[in-house]
């Protein structure tokens, strides 16, 4: 189970094999063995023995800000041949062979969006024409990206431009799937300008945490990106990789509205936008985690979505090692 604590003033402490949660006069005790992760919002107290117990039991602890962005975490990391993987990763990010590696995540993102729209055209027949126009637009941008060839540093601007154009196509159709009172004009980030974007931002924040963890456990460096360039304290590779998984948050948010589980009361007005409140988080966070833990067909077997991220990152690390061995090590041997 996922333990989600986001009520201000809540305290967590360890009592034997139990975690005790205290909220004012109320106390709740949960066996540590039943917990797979602990998600902690702002204004929550946690003792060091909780952290120790979590590390011993391989429980991920994630700290989220009010927008759902992870700003800290604890997990039990078991890294492999990290130094060699990261050295090859850095070499590849500046090499002409880095183009297919760099484009794979954006291409999968567009492919996921097109698959989603192909399903939606069967359900939203009133949007038949608009959906097919969007499909044509996404396919055009997908084809443009697939044809790219050259030096990554020279192509980076063009890649961002095509991705931006594809994004406008996607958001224009995606917003039409919501009730009219929740439809939005454009994508807005921090802060969100509307309720749907507030949910998306919070969901992406949680997803960032899952992607960053998978990258590090695979022995990759989250700060060495391919499309997103290096910058101080910028997890560039996380920004690259997350693109192919964003559809999960977008589908999860839309499902909440389809089931009529969202209320206006779940949001609070900010001076310049909208944010998800504690009541809304209590509904959305478990819903998103349930979605991420749902098993789907993946490479011929049933794998939950969250584990797909880890498997993908292990495969990516293996590809980098293979590339480095074939291109760098052999070059050194010839010398």
DRENDO-1510 file (C-alpha; in Angstrom, 1 decimal, always signed):
<recs>
REC; n; res; u; v; w
REC; 1; UNK; +0.0; +0.0; +0.0 .
REC; 2; UNK; +1.0; +3.6; -0.5 .
REC; 3; UNK; +1.0; +5.7; +2.6 .
REC; 4; UNK; +0.0; +9.3; +1.6 .
REC; 5; UNK; +0.4; +12.0; +4.3 .
REC; 6; UNK; -0.5; +15.5; +3.3 .
REC; 7; UNK; -2.5; +16.9; +6.2 .
REC; 8; UNK; -0.6; +19.8; +7.9 .
REC; 9; UNK; +0.5; +19.0; +11.4 .
REC; 10; UNK; +0.5; +15.2; +11.0 .
REC; 11; UNK; +3.4; +13.3; +12.7 .
REC; 12; UNK; +4.8; +9.9; +11.9 .
REC; 13; UNK; +6.9; +7.8; +14.3 .
REC; 14; UNK; +7.9; +4.1; +14.5 .
REC; 15; UNK; +6.5; +1.9; +17.2 .
REC; 16; UNK; +8.0; -1.6; +17.0 .
REC; 17; UNK; +6.9; -3.1; +13.6 .
REC; 18; UNK; +4.3; -0.4; +13.2 .
REC; 19; UNK; +4.1; +3.2; +11.8 .
REC; 20; UNK; +2.0; +5.4; +14.0 .
REC; 21; UNK; +0.3; +8.3; +12.4 .
REC; 22; UNK; -0.9; +11.1; +14.7 .
REC; 23; UNK; -3.3; +13.8; +13.6 .
REC; 24; UNK; -4.5; +16.0; +16.5 .
REC; 25; UNK; -6.4; +13.6; +18.7 .
REC; 26; UNK; -6.5; +10.8; +16.2 .
REC; 27; UNK; -3.9; +8.0; +15.9 .
REC; 28; UNK; -3.6; +5.2; +13.3 .
REC; 29; UNK; -1.1; +2.3; +13.3 .
REC; 30; UNK; -0.1; +0.5; +10.1 .
REC; 31; UNK; +2.3; -2.5; +9.8 .
REC; 32; UNK; +5.6; -1.5; +8.1 .
REC; 33; UNK; +5.6; -4.7; +6.0 .
REC; 34; UNK; +2.3; -3.6; +4.3 .
REC; 35; UNK; +3.8; -0.3; +3.1 .
REC; 36; UNK; +5.5; +0.0; -0.4 .
REC; 37; UNK; +6.0; +3.8; -0.4 .
REC; 38; UNK; +5.4; +6.9; +1.8 .
REC; 39; UNK; +4.4; +10.1; +0.1 .
REC; 40; UNK; +4.7; +13.2; +2.3 .
REC; 41; UNK; +3.3; +16.6; +1.7 .
REC; 42; UNK; +4.1; +19.9; +3.4 .
REC; 43; UNK; +3.8; +20.5; +7.1 .
REC; 44; UNK; +4.4; +16.8; +8.1 .
REC; 45; UNK; +6.8; +15.6; +10.8 .
REC; 46; UNK; +8.7; +12.4; +10.3 .
REC; 47; UNK; +11.2; +10.8; +12.7 .
REC; 48; UNK; +14.6; +9.4; +11.8 .
REC; 49; UNK; +13.6; +5.9; +12.9 .
REC; 50; UNK; +10.9; +5.9; +10.2 .
REC; 51; UNK; +13.6; +6.7; +7.6 .
REC; 52; UNK; +15.8; +3.8; +8.9 .
REC; 53; UNK; +12.9; +1.4; +8.8 .
REC; 54; UNK; +12.0; +2.5; +5.3 .
REC; 55; UNK; +15.6; +1.9; +4.1 .
REC; 56; UNK; +15.7; -1.5; +5.7 .
REC; 57; UNK; +12.4; -2.5; +4.1 .
REC; 58; UNK; +13.1; -1.0; +0.7 .
REC; 59; UNK; +10.3; +1.6; +1.1 .
REC; 60; UNK; +10.5; +4.7; -1.0 .
REC; 61; UNK; +9.9; +8.0; +0.8 .
REC; 62; UNK; +9.0; +10.9; -1.4 .
REC; 63; UNK; +8.7; +14.5; -0.2 .
REC; 64; UNK; +6.4; +16.7; -2.3 .
REC; 65; UNK; +5.9; +20.5; -2.4 .
REC; 66; UNK; +2.4; +22.0; -2.7 .
REC; 67; UNK; +2.5; +21.5; -6.4 .
REC; 68; UNK; +3.3; +17.8; -6.2 .
REC; 69; UNK; +7.0; +18.3; -7.3 .
REC; 70; UNK; +9.5; +16.0; -5.5 .
REC; 71; UNK; +12.1; +18.0; -3.7 .
REC; 72; UNK; +13.7; +15.2; -1.7 .
REC; 73; UNK; +13.5; +11.4; -1.3 .
REC; 74; UNK; +15.0; +8.4; +0.4 .
REC; 75; UNK; +15.3; +5.0; -1.1 .
REC; 76; UNK; +17.5; +2.0; -0.8 .
REC; 77; UNK; +19.7; +2.2; -4.0 .
REC; 78; UNK; +21.5; -0.8; -5.4 .
REC; 79; UNK; +23.6; +0.5; -8.3 .
REC; 80; UNK; +25.5; -1.6; -10.8 .
REC; 81; UNK; +28.4; -0.6; -12.9 .
REC; 82; UNK; +27.6; +3.1; -12.4 .
REC; 83; UNK; +30.9; +4.8; -13.3 .
REC; 84; UNK; +31.2; +3.1; -16.7 .
REC; 85; UNK; +27.5; +3.6; -17.6 .
REC; 86; UNK; +27.7; +7.3; -16.7 .
REC; 87; UNK; +31.0; +7.8; -18.6 .
REC; 88; UNK; +29.5; +6.2; -21.8 .
REC; 89; UNK; +26.3; +8.2; -21.2 .
REC; 90; UNK; +28.3; +11.5; -21.2 .
REC; 91; UNK; +30.1; +10.5; -24.4 .
REC; 92; UNK; +26.9; +9.4; -26.2 .
REC; 93; UNK; +25.1; +12.6; -25.3 .
REC; 94; UNK; +27.7; +14.6; -27.3 .
REC; 95; UNK; +28.1; +12.0; -30.1 .
REC; 96; UNK; +26.2; +11.9; -33.5 .
REC; 97; UNK; +25.0; +8.4; -32.4 .
REC; 98; UNK; +23.0; +10.1; -29.7 .
REC; 99; UNK; +20.3; +11.3; -32.1 .
REC; 100; UNK; +18.2; +8.0; -32.0 .
REC; 101; UNK; +18.7; +7.8; -28.3 .
REC; 102; UNK; +17.5; +11.4; -27.9 .
REC; 103; UNK; +14.5; +11.1; -30.2 .
REC; 104; UNK; +13.2; +7.8; -28.9 .
REC; 105; UNK; +11.3; +9.3; -25.9 .
REC; 106; UNK; +9.6; +12.1; -27.9 .
REC; 107; UNK; +8.7; +9.6; -30.7 .
REC; 108; UNK; +7.1; +7.2; -28.1 .
REC; 109; UNK; +5.3; +10.2; -26.6 .
REC; 110; UNK; +3.7; +11.0; -30.0 .
REC; 111; UNK; +2.9; +7.3; -30.6 .
REC; 112; UNK; +1.2; +7.0; -27.2 .
REC; 113; UNK; -0.9; +10.1; -28.0 .
REC; 114; UNK; -1.9; +8.8; -31.4 .
REC; 115; UNK; -2.9; +5.4; -29.8 .
REC; 116; UNK; -5.0; +7.3; -27.3 .
REC; 117; UNK; -6.7; +9.3; -29.9 .
REC; 118; UNK; -7.5; +6.2; -32.0 .
REC; 119; UNK; -9.3; +4.8; -29.0 .
REC; 120; UNK; -11.1; +8.1; -28.2 .
REC; 121; UNK; -12.4; +8.4; -31.8 .
REC; 122; UNK; -14.5; +5.3; -31.1 .
REC; 123; UNK; -16.0; +6.9; -27.9 .
REC; 124; UNK; -16.3; +10.5; -28.8 .
REC; 125; UNK; -18.0; +10.3; -32.2 .
REC; 126; UNK; -19.1; +13.9; -32.0 .
REC; 127; UNK; -15.4; +14.8; -32.2 .
REC; 128; UNK; -14.7; +12.5; -35.1 .
REC; 129; UNK; -13.4; +15.2; -37.5 .
REC; 130; UNK; -11.3; +17.0; -34.9 .
REC; 131; UNK; -9.7; +13.9; -33.6 .
REC; 132; UNK; -8.7; +12.7; -37.1 .
REC; 133; UNK; -7.3; +16.2; -37.9 .
REC; 134; UNK; -5.2; +15.9; -34.7 .
REC; 135; UNK; -4.0; +12.4; -35.6 .
REC; 136; UNK; -2.9; +13.7; -39.0 .
REC; 137; UNK; -1.0; +16.6; -37.3 .
REC; 138; UNK; +0.7; +14.3; -34.8 .
REC; 139; UNK; +1.7; +11.9; -37.5 .
REC; 140; UNK; +3.2; +14.7; -39.6 .
REC; 141; UNK; +5.4; +15.8; -36.7 .
REC; 142; UNK; +6.3; +12.2; -35.8 .
REC; 143; UNK; +7.5; +11.7; -39.4 .
REC; 144; UNK; +9.5; +14.9; -39.3 .
REC; 145; UNK; +11.4; +13.8; -36.2 .
REC; 146; UNK; +12.1; +10.3; -37.6 .
REC; 147; UNK; +13.8; +11.8; -40.6 .
REC; 148; UNK; +16.2; +13.9; -38.5 .
REC; 149; UNK; +19.9; +13.2; -39.0 .
REC; 150; UNK; +23.0; +15.1; -38.0 .
REC; 151; UNK; +24.7; +16.5; -35.0 .
REC; 152; UNK; +22.5; +16.7; -31.9 .
REC; 153; UNK; +23.8; +20.2; -30.9 .
REC; 154; UNK; +22.7; +21.5; -34.3 .
REC; 155; UNK; +19.3; +19.8; -34.3 .
REC; 156; UNK; +18.3; +20.5; -30.7 .
REC; 157; UNK; +16.4; +23.8; -31.6 .
REC; 158; UNK; +14.5; +22.1; -34.4 .
REC; 159; UNK; +13.6; +19.2; -32.2 .
REC; 160; UNK; +12.1; +21.6; -29.6 .
REC; 161; UNK; +10.3; +23.4; -32.3 .
REC; 162; UNK; +8.6; +20.3; -33.7 .
REC; 163; UNK; +7.8; +19.0; -30.2 .
REC; 164; UNK; +6.2; +22.4; -29.4 .
REC; 165; UNK; +4.1; +22.3; -32.5 .
REC; 166; UNK; +3.0; +18.7; -31.7 .
REC; 167; UNK; +2.2; +19.8; -28.2 .
REC; 168; UNK; -0.2; +22.5; -29.5 .
REC; 169; UNK; -2.0; +19.9; -31.6 .
REC; 170; UNK; -2.3; +17.5; -28.6 .
REC; 171; UNK; -3.5; +20.1; -26.1 .
REC; 172; UNK; -6.1; +21.5; -28.5 .
REC; 173; UNK; -7.8; +18.2; -28.8 .
REC; 174; UNK; -7.2; +16.9; -25.3 .
REC; 175; UNK; -8.9; +19.8; -23.6 .
REC; 176; UNK; -12.1; +19.0; -25.6 .
REC; 177; UNK; -12.5; +15.7; -23.8 .
REC; 178; UNK; -13.4; +17.4; -20.6 .
REC; 179; UNK; -16.8; +18.9; -19.5 .
REC; 180; UNK; -17.3; +22.4; -20.8 .
REC; 181; UNK; -16.8; +24.0; -17.4 .
REC; 182; UNK; -13.4; +22.4; -17.1 .
REC; 183; UNK; -12.0; +23.0; -20.6 .
REC; 184; UNK; -8.9; +25.1; -20.7 .
REC; 185; UNK; -7.3; +27.3; -23.4 .
REC; 186; UNK; -3.7; +26.4; -23.0 .
REC; 187; UNK; -1.2; +24.4; -21.0 .
REC; 188; UNK; -0.2; +26.3; -17.8 .
REC; 189; UNK; +2.4; +25.2; -15.3 .
REC; 190; UNK; +3.4; +26.8; -12.0 .
REC; 191; UNK; +0.9; +27.9; -11.0 .
REC; 192; UNK; -1.9; +26.3; -13.0 .
REC; 193; UNK; -4.5; +28.6; -14.4 .
REC; 194; UNK; -7.3; +26.0; -14.2 .
REC; 195; UNK; -8.3; +22.8; -12.5 .
REC; 196; UNK; -7.2; +20.3; -15.1 .
REC; 197; UNK; -3.7; +21.8; -15.3 .
REC; 198; UNK; -3.5; +21.8; -11.5 .
REC; 199; UNK; -4.1; +18.0; -11.6 .
REC; 200; UNK; -1.7; +17.5; -14.5 .
REC; 201; UNK; +1.0; +19.5; -12.7 .
REC; 202; UNK; +0.6; +17.5; -9.5 .
REC; 203; UNK; +0.5; +14.2; -11.4 .
REC; 204; UNK; +3.6; +15.1; -13.4 .
REC; 205; UNK; +5.4; +15.9; -10.1 .
REC; 206; UNK; +4.7; +12.4; -8.8 .
REC; 207; UNK; +5.8; +10.9; -12.1 .
REC; 208; UNK; +9.1; +12.9; -12.1 .
REC; 209; UNK; +9.9; +11.2; -8.8 .
REC; 210; UNK; +9.2; +7.7; -10.2 .
REC; 211; UNK; +11.3; +8.4; -13.3 .
REC; 212; UNK; +14.2; +9.9; -11.4 .
REC; 213; UNK; +14.3; +6.9; -9.0 .
REC; 214; UNK; +14.3; +4.4; -12.0 .
REC; 215; UNK; +17.1; +6.3; -13.7 .
REC; 216; UNK; +19.4; +6.3; -10.6 .
REC; 217; UNK; +18.7; +2.6; -9.8 .
REC; 218; UNK; +19.7; +1.7; -13.3 .
REC; 219; UNK; +23.1; +3.4; -12.8 .
REC; 220; UNK; +22.4; +6.3; -15.1 .
REC; 221; UNK; +23.1; +10.0; -14.3 .
REC; 222; UNK; +19.9; +12.0; -14.1 .
REC; 223; UNK; +21.9; +15.2; -14.8 .
REC; 224; UNK; +23.2; +14.2; -18.2 .
REC; 225; UNK; +20.5; +14.7; -20.8 .
REC; 226; UNK; +20.3; +14.4; -24.5 .
REC; 227; UNK; +17.6; +16.8; -25.7 .
REC; 228; UNK; +17.6; +18.9; -22.5 .
REC; 229; UNK; +21.1; +20.2; -21.9 .
REC; 230; UNK; +23.2; +20.3; -18.8 .
REC; 231; UNK; +22.5; +23.0; -16.2 .
REC; 232; UNK; +23.2; +23.3; -12.5 .
REC; 233; UNK; +20.8; +21.2; -10.4 .
REC; 234; UNK; +18.8; +20.4; -13.5 .
REC; 235; UNK; +17.9; +16.7; -13.9 .
REC; 236; UNK; +18.1; +16.9; -17.7 .
REC; 237; UNK; +17.7; +13.1; -18.4 .
REC; 238; UNK; +14.6; +13.0; -16.2 .
REC; 239; UNK; +13.1; +15.8; -18.4 .
REC; 240; UNK; +14.0; +13.8; -21.5 .
REC; 241; UNK; +12.7; +10.4; -20.3 .
REC; 242; UNK; +9.5; +11.5; -18.7 .
REC; 243; UNK; +8.0; +12.5; -22.1 .
REC; 244; UNK; +7.0; +8.9; -23.0 .
REC; 245; UNK; +5.1; +8.4; -19.7 .
REC; 246; UNK; +3.2; +11.7; -19.5 .
REC; 247; UNK; +0.2; +10.0; -21.2 .
REC; 248; UNK; -0.4; +8.0; -18.0 .
REC; 249; UNK; -1.0; +11.1; -16.0 .
REC; 250; UNK; -3.2; +12.6; -18.8 .
REC; 251; UNK; -5.3; +9.4; -19.0 .
REC; 252; UNK; -5.5; +9.2; -15.2 .
REC; 253; UNK; -6.8; +12.8; -15.0 .
REC; 254; UNK; -9.3; +12.3; -17.7 .
REC; 255; UNK; -10.6; +9.1; -16.1 .
REC; 256; UNK; -11.3; +11.0; -12.9 .
REC; 257; UNK; -13.6; +13.4; -14.8 .
REC; 258; UNK; -15.2; +10.6; -16.8 .
REC; 259; UNK; -16.1; +8.9; -13.5 .
REC; 260; UNK; -17.4; +12.3; -12.1 .
REC; 261; UNK; -15.0; +12.1; -9.1 .
REC; 262; UNK; -13.8; +15.7; -9.4 .
REC; 263; UNK; -15.4; +18.6; -7.6 .
REC; 264; UNK; -14.7; +22.3; -7.6 .
REC; 265; UNK; -14.2; +22.0; -3.9 .
REC; 266; UNK; -10.9; +20.0; -4.5 .
REC; 267; UNK; -9.1; +23.2; -5.6 .
REC; 268; UNK; -8.0; +26.4; -3.9 .
REC; 269; UNK; -7.7; +29.8; -5.5 .
REC; 270; UNK; -4.2; +31.3; -5.5 .
REC; 271; UNK; -3.3; +35.0; -6.2 .
REC; 272; UNK; -2.4; +34.1; -9.8 .
REC; 273; UNK; -3.8; +30.6; -10.4 .
REC; 274; UNK; -5.3; +27.4; -9.0 .
REC; 275; UNK; -3.9; +24.6; -6.8 .
REC; 276; UNK; -5.1; +21.2; -5.7 .
REC; 277; UNK; -6.1; +21.2; -2.0 .
REC; 278; UNK; -5.7; +18.5; +0.6 .
REC; 279; UNK; -9.2; +17.0; -0.1 .
REC; 280; UNK; -8.3; +16.8; -3.8 .
REC; 281; UNK; -5.0; +15.2; -3.1 .
REC; 282; UNK; -6.6; +12.5; -1.0 .
REC; 283; UNK; -8.7; +11.6; -4.1 .
REC; 284; UNK; -6.1; +12.1; -6.9 .
REC; 285; UNK; -2.9; +10.6; -5.4 .
REC; 286; UNK; -4.3; +7.1; -4.6 .
REC; 287; UNK; -6.1; +7.2; -8.0 .
REC; 288; UNK; -2.8; +7.9; -9.9 .
REC; 289; UNK; -0.8; +5.3; -7.9 .
REC; 290; UNK; -3.5; +2.7; -8.6 .
REC; 291; UNK; -3.2; +3.6; -12.3 .
REC; 292; UNK; +0.6; +3.3; -12.2 .
REC; 293; UNK; +0.3; -0.1; -10.5 .
REC; 294; UNK; -2.2; -1.5; -12.9 .
REC; 295; UNK; -0.7; -4.3; -15.0 .
REC; 296; UNK; -0.8; -4.1; -18.8 .
REC; 297; UNK; +0.7; -6.1; -21.6 .
REC; 298; UNK; +4.4; -5.2; -22.0 .
REC; 299; UNK; +6.9; -7.1; -24.2 .
REC; 300; UNK; +4.8; -10.2; -24.0 .
REC; 301; UNK; +4.0; -10.3; -20.3 .
REC; 302; UNK; +1.9; -8.5; -17.7 .
REC; 303; UNK; +3.8; -5.7; -16.0 .
REC; 304; UNK; +2.5; -2.8; -14.0 .
REC; 305; UNK; +3.1; +0.6; -15.5 .
REC; 306; UNK; +5.4; +1.8; -12.7 .
REC; 307; UNK; +7.7; -1.2; -13.2 .
REC; 308; UNK; +7.8; -0.5; -16.9 .
REC; 309; UNK; +9.8; +2.6; -16.2 .
REC; 310; UNK; +12.4; +0.7; -14.3 .
REC; 311; UNK; +12.6; -2.0; -17.0 .
REC; 312; UNK; +13.0; +0.7; -19.6 .
REC; 313; UNK; +15.8; +2.3; -17.7 .
REC; 314; UNK; +17.7; -0.9; -17.2 .
REC; 315; UNK; +17.3; -1.6; -21.0 .
REC; 316; UNK; +18.5; +2.0; -21.7 .
REC; 317; UNK; +21.6; +1.5; -19.5 .
REC; 318; UNK; +22.3; -1.8; -21.2 .
REC; 319; UNK; +22.1; -0.1; -24.6 .
REC; 320; UNK; +24.6; +2.6; -23.5 .
REC; 321; UNK; +27.0; -0.1; -22.2 .
REC; 322; UNK; +26.7; -1.9; -25.5 .
REC; 323; UNK; +27.3; +1.3; -27.5 .
REC; 324; UNK; +30.3; +2.2; -25.3 .
REC; 325; UNK; +31.9; -1.2; -25.6 .
REC; 326; UNK; +31.4; -1.3; -29.4 .
REC; 327; UNK; +32.5; +2.3; -30.1 .
REC; 328; UNK; +34.8; +3.6; -27.3 .
REC; 329; UNK; +36.5; +0.5; -26.0 .
REC; 330; UNK; +37.4; -0.8; -29.5 .
REC; 331; UNK; +38.7; +2.7; -30.5 .
REC; 332; UNK; +41.0; +2.5; -27.5 .
REC; 333; UNK; +42.1; -1.0; -28.4 .
REC; 334; UNK; +43.1; +0.1; -32.0 .
REC; 335; UNK; +45.2; +2.9; -30.5 .
</recs>
